[in-house]
Amino acid sequence: MPSDPIPRSSGDIMRLFLSGRMLTALLMGFSSGLPLLLATGSVLQAWLKEAGVDLGTIGLFALVGLPYTLKFLWAPLLDRFSPIAGMGRRRGWLLLIQLTLTAAIVGLGFTDPTQSLPLVTLAAFLVAFFSASQDIVIDAYRRESLADDEQGLGASLYVNGYRIGLLLSSGGGLILADFIPFSAVYWVMAATMLPGLITTLFCVEPLVPAGTPRTLREAVVQPFVEYFSRQDAALILLFVLLYKVGEMMASQMSTPFYLDLGFSKTEIGTVVKLFGFWATVIGGLLGGILMLRLGQYRALWLFGVLQAIGLIGFVILARLGHSLPGLALAITSENLFSGMATTAYVAFMATLTNKKFTATQYALLSSLMGIPRVVVNTPTGYLAEWLGWEGFFLFCMAATVPGLWLLTRFRSWMEAERYAPEPPATTVAETGKS
């Protein structure tokens, strides 16, 4: 079970910031964040809205993100096998998946929602599938390459990299869409996968822990047996499911909300994305630093409360209507507090995993994180039509309460227990794997 890290000095924190491991976490976060909204979020939403698709159907497109929820099903393959000789498990899978993902983004750009929604759905699903597969490997790489007490800071930089990727694809994509067709936007975004490919080629392959699965059966069975033997195992999964559900529901309908208030795509891309970017960066970095002082339990609790409070900015904006200052206030508060909460959330999930089965266990946890984005988000369009925008965002705020209540059940062991010593790492050659 995760426990609070031993505080580090300011000099230690600075050296960590400047290390190659943290730079890799940042760049891999960028690669993870870039494809998400191209397949399931604001860019696709705006394309569908412009093509005349109704709000209910736009909400149903959340189902395209099912691979983010089910990725634990094929994660054992990524723990067991190495697809490219000489590159190791993590780098080999990353290179193969990133090349395929880039091709899928290009293919989505060749579709047209005014001609065939099923074809758009299929293409978006493929982008989501390969993006989810990339996330499996990147999450495993970050967990295996960082020590337990480095996970908070690593998560902070990963989250900021992730947000930069989101900013580029969503904010940049929406701005570009005012000047070029959406199809061309997707082709430009495919080209921005290049930094991730370069990072994969030059990063260091993590050492393989002793006791990793040697057969596919072991890779499938052992991660689940080991996890569910722990205290509060089922409740932890429920907490992972609920902690960010309110924020995810609000984000799912944010772009249609802004468009309904009369904001142009350029205003959305500039104010919502670029103005909120610095709030997100500050929130992510502040969250990582505060975690070293507060510990995981207090950070998760405090940041979760602030995350719920941040959603009130959307309620205020719904009353103000078309107001650029109101838009700036809403996105600043939401991004700042959401960035802090996400940092603690990602670090918590990483420290829950056993390095013997990193890809599979982290995929299980992050798959649950994706359920609200896919299943709970599906009726958000209908909820917004029924409750109105103000009522909808108040509902999203209330949806954060169950996760915070559940967190109180973990306080005793989160503040008292510490990890048992990690099993010794061995080289790839020593395990007989390539």
N, C-alpha and C positions, 0 to 999 in steps of 0.2 A: 504494500500500500504506500502511496506517496506521503511524504512528510515535509515539514518546513525545512528549507535549506539553511545551512550555516551561513550567516551573513559574511559577505566579502567586503574588503576595503574598497575605497574609491579607486585606488590604483589598480586593483585586481579587475574591477568592473571596466575600467578604461582599456586595459590590455585585452580583455575579452571582446570588447567592441571592435578592436582593431585586428582581431585574429582572422585568419583565413576561414576558419570554421563558421564564424558569424557572417562573413561576406557570402559564403556559399549558402547559408540559410536564407539570407536576403534575396539572392538571385533565384534560388529555387522557389521561394515564396512568390516571386514575380511570375514564374512559369506556371505555378498552380492557379494564380488568380486570373491570369489573362483569358483563358477560354470560358470561364464560368458564365459570365453574362452574355457571351456571344451565343450560347446555346439555350440558356434558361432565364436570362434576366433582361436588363433594360434595353440593350441593343435590339434583341429579338422582339421584345414587347413593342418598342417604338416602330419597328418595321411592320409588325402585324397591325398595330393601330393605324398607321399611315395607309395600309392596304385595305382598311375598312373592316377588319375583324372585330367582332363584338367583345366586350369586357369578359363575359363568361367564358368564351373560348380562349381568350388570352390567359385567364386564370388556369384553365385546364392544361395549358402548355407546361405547367409546372411538372406534369407527369413525365415529360421528356427527361427530367433529372433523376429518374429511377436508378440509373447506375450508381449515383452517389450514395444511395441507400442500400444497394445490394452488393457493393464491391467486396464485402467480406467473403462472398461466395467463390471468387476466383483469386483472392489474395494468397491462399496457400500455394498456388502455382508459382507466385513471385517469391515466396520464401524458399521454395524447394529447388527451383531450377535456375540456371544461368544461360540466357539465350545466345550470348556472344562470347566466344572463347577469348580469354585474356582481359576482359573488362570487369569481371566480377558480377555478383548477383545484381547489385543496385545500379551500377552504371550501365551494365548491359541492357537491363530492362528499360531504363530511362531513355537511352538512345533510341531503341526500337520503338517505344511508345510515342516519344516526341515526334519522330518522323511521321508516324501514322496519324497522329493528332493534327499535325500541320496540313497534311493532305485532306483530312476530313473538314477542316475549317475552309479550305479552298473549295471543296465540294459544296458546302452549305451556301457559299456565295453564288453558286450556279443555279440555285433554286429560286422560285418566285411565288410568294404567298398569294398573289392574285390569280395564279394559274393552278396550283396544286398544293393545298395544305398538307395532304399526306406525305408528299415528297419532302416538303420543308420539315415535317415532323421526323421523318426517317433520318434526314441529314443532321438535324439538331441532335437526335438521339445518338448518332455515331460520335459526334463531337463530345457529347456528355460522357459516353462510355470510355473513350480514350483519355479524356481529361480526368475522369475518376480513377482510371488505371495509373495515370501519372501521379496522382495524389497518393495512391497506395505506396509507391516506391519512394517518393519524396519524404513522406511522413516517416517511413522506416529508416531512410538515410539519416534524417535529422536526429531521430531517437538514438541511433547507433553511433553517430559520430560525436555526440555531445554527452558529457557527464550529467548525472542527475541534477546537480546544483547549477548546471548551465542551461537547463531546459527553459527556465523562465525567460532569460535574456535571449536565448535562441528563438523561442516562440515570438518574442517581441519583434525581432528583426524579420522573422518569417512572415508574421502578420503584416508588417509594414510593406514588405516586398509583395505580399499577396494583394494588399490594397493598391499599391502602385500598378500592378497588373490590371486590377479592376478599373482603376482610374483611366488607364490608357485605353482599354477596350470599350468601356462604357462612356465616360466623359469625352474622350478623344473620338470614339466612334460616332457619338451623337453629333458632335461638332462637324466631323467629316461628312455626315449624312445630309447636312444642309448644303453641301457643295458637290458631292458625288453620289451616285446610286449606292444603295445599301449593299448590293453585290460587290462593288469595288471596295467598300469598307471592310468586308470580310477578307478580301484578298490582301489588303494592307495589314490587317491584324495577323494573318497567317505568317507574314514576313517578320513580325515582331517576336515570333517564337525562337529566333536565332540566338539571343542571349542565353536562353535555357539550354540549347544544344551545345553551345560553347562551354557553359558551366559543366555540363555532363562530361564532356571530353577531357577537361582539365582538373576536375575535383579528385580528391583522394578516396579510394574505395575503403569503407569502414572494415575493421577487423571482424571476423566471424566468431561469435561466442561459442565456447564449447557446449556441446549438447544440443545443437540445432538439429532439426529433423533430417533424417537420412533417407526416408521414403516418403512418398506422397501421402500415404495413410497417416504417418506420424505428423506431417505438416497440416493435415486437415483436423485430426482429432486432438492432439496434445495441446494446442493453444487454448481450446475451449475447456478442456478438462482442467488445465492449470488455472485459468481465470475464474471459473465458477467454483473452485475450491476455496476462494477467498471470502473474507468477511464482507457482508453487504454487497456482494457481487451484483445481484439483480437490482438492488436499489441504486447502485452507481450507474447502471445502464439507463434506468429511468431518469436519473438526474441529468445525464448527458443528453437525453432526449428533450428534456423540458427547459434547460437553463436558458437557451437563447430563442425559444419558440416565439415569444412576442416580437422580438426584434426582426426575426426572419419573416413573419407574417407582414409586418409593416413594410419591409423592404420589397416584398413581392409585388405590392401594388403602388409603390412610390412613384414610378414613372407615369402610369395612367393618372395618378392623383395630380402630379404637377401639370400634365397636359390639360386636364379638366379645369384647372385653375387659370388656364390661359397662358402659361409660360411657353415660350418657343423652345425648340430643340437646342438652339444655341445658348439660351439662358440656362436651360437645365444643364447642358454640358459644361458651361463656364461656372455658374454659381454653385450648383449642386455638387459637381465633381471637383473642380479646381479650388473653390473656396473651402470646401470641406476636407480637402487633401491634407492641409497642415494640421487641422484638428485631429485627423486620423493618425498622422505620424506622431504628433505629441501624445495622443492617447495611448498608442502602442508602446512608445518608448517609456512613458511615465508608468504604464502598467508593469513593464518588465523590471524597472528599477524599484518600484514600490513593492513588488513581490519579494525582492531580496530582503526587505525590511519587515513586511507584514506577515510573510508566510502565505502558503496556499489558501488555507481556510479563510483567513480574514480578507485576503485579496478577492477571492471568489465572491464572498458575501458583499463587501463594500462595492465592488465593481458591478455586481449584479443589480444592486439597488440603484446605483447611478444610471445603469443602462435603461432601467424602467422609467426613471425620471426623465431621461433624455427624450423619450418618445412624446412627451407633452408638447414639444415644439411643433409636431405635426398637427396637434389639436388646435394650437394657437394659429397656425398657418391656415387651417381650414376655415377659421372664423375671419381671418384678415382677407383671404382671397389672394388676388394677384398682387403680391408685395415682395419686392426683392429683399428688403431688410428682414421680413418675416421668413423668407426662404433661407436666407443666410443663417438666421438664428436657429431654425429647425435643423438644418444639416450640420451645423457646428456642434450643437449639443448632442445630437444622435451619434455623429462620428467620433467625437471625443470619448464619450462613455462606452460606446460599443467597442472601440479600439482597446480600451483598458480591459473590458470584460472578455474579449476574445483572446487576448494575450494570456490571461489566467486560465481560461478554458482550455486552450490548446496545450499549455504546459501541463495542466492537470492530466489530460488524456495521455500525453507522452510518458509521464512518470508512472502511469498505471500499467504500462506494457512491460512484458518480460523480453529482454533482448534476444532470447532464443527464438521467439515467434513474433517479432516486431510487426511485420507487415500484416499478418492476419489479425492480431489483437488490436492494433491501431485501426485497421480497416473496420473491424466490428464496432469500435467506439465512434469513429467518424461517420460510419454509415448511419448510426442512430442520430448523429448530429444532422445528417442530411434529410431525415424523415420529415421534419417540419417544412423544409423547402420543397418537398415533393408531395407528400400526402396532406399535411395540415394546410399547406398553402393553396391546395387545389381549389377549395371553395372561397378563397379570399375575394375574388371578383364578385361573387354573389353576396358575400357578407357586406362588402362596401356598398353595393346597390341597395341592400336591405337596411343597413344601419346608417347610411350616409357616411361621409368621410370622417367627421368628428367622432361619431359613435364607433366607427371602425377602429380608429387609433386608440380610443379609450379601452376598447376590448383588447387590443394588443398589449396595452400596459397591464391590464388585469391578468393576462396570460402568463406574465413573468412570475407571479406569486408562487405557484406550486413548486417550481424549481428551487426557489430560495428557501421555502419551508423544508424541502427534502434535504437541502444542504446541511441543515442543523443536525440531522441524524448522524452525520459523519464527523462531527467536531471532535469527539473524544479521540478516535484513532488518528485523525489527520494531525492533531496537535501533539500526540504522544508517540506515535510509532515512527521508526526510521527504516529505510530500506535495509534489507540484509545485504551483505557484501555481494557485489556483482560476480557472476562466474567468470573465470579467467577467459580472456580473449585469445583466440588463436588466429593464425594467418589462414588465408584461403587455401594455400598449399597444404597446410597441416590437416585440414578437414577433408582433403581429397576432392574439393570442388573447384571448378574453374569458372 
